[in-house]
Amino acid sequence: MTIECTKLCILSATRQAYGCLWHYKFQHMIIAIIAALPFFIAGLTGYLDPVSAVASTTEKMPDGFNLSFAILVATTFLWAIPVIILWQRLYLLGPEHLIRKKVWPLMTRSLRLIYHSMIFFGLILIAAVAITWGLLYLRVISSSEKMIGTITQMGEVEYILYILAFVIILSFLLIIALRFSMAFSSLTIGKSLRLTTSWRMTRKNTFRMLLATFIGSLPVGSAVIILLWAANHYFHIDLLAGTAPNPDMVYIFVLLFSPMLTLPLAFLCALTSTFYRHCGCAEYREPTP
């Protein structure tokens, strides 16, 4: 079965993604709280205290750091996988198919999603090494006086190079992620779509998908930045540094404002769901050998 994907309308795709966020705002709040709850519980029960103490110690790792760090990874990065599946199911199938009685399919799809993500993380590593090597090469061969920066003080040209490298890396990774996203979206709803098929079906809309992602992410990204600034300015809660007048305030803040903090991730899920429908992936069936 062959499906020719038409040109994507950037503004229409962005509006549809925000329409999903608004239409399913109540379900989004529930999923966001589910996303933050393990981190909140682990923090209040003290399991994350050794990780938090690293910033304030200069001698050695506190006792229990390894276990605490493992819990941090499990309650954030790993827990994000089933949460993303819930968002994708919400935007692709609707709220009536959001939660299934059987938990086992959610677990197996999470494992399959992690397995397929290994390819993406491998590409991230290759891209990071290549661009870092190129950046260091430019840094070494340049004899400009503006490239006299050190570890603690960078030169003007170095700032430009680092910003340029960041934009290039981010754009490259987004392109790879968006081109493969059709396969990941299929996994979340129990369908099978090869990574190569996803890459082929999105080939005509690479730039449009990237531009829609950048344009659409600006409002939700700005809202999160303003929220973090307000928390730091008015309540002295620095979420990035993990500091607050009372350590428990960080975990309470994350739980209370999880619907806002998770908006960028939810928007990406809604946007890729829009791409999924536009490219005809819902009707596509892999040919049987």
Secondary structure, 3 states (H helix, E strand, C coil): CCCCCCCCCHHHHHHHHHHHHHHCHHHHHHHHHHHHHHHHHHHHCCCCHHHHHHHHCCCCCCCCHHHHHHHHHHHHHHCHHHHHHHHHHHHHHCHHHCCCCCCHHHHHHHHHHHHHHHHHHHHHHHHHHHHHHHHHHHHHHCCCHHHCCCCCCCCHHHHHHHHHHHHHHHHHHHHHHHHHHHHHHHHHCCCCCCHHHHHHHCHHHHHHHHHHHHHHHHHHHHHHHHHHHHHHHHHCCECCCCECCCCHHHHHHHHHCHHHHCHHHHHHHHHHHHHHHHCCCCCCCCCCC
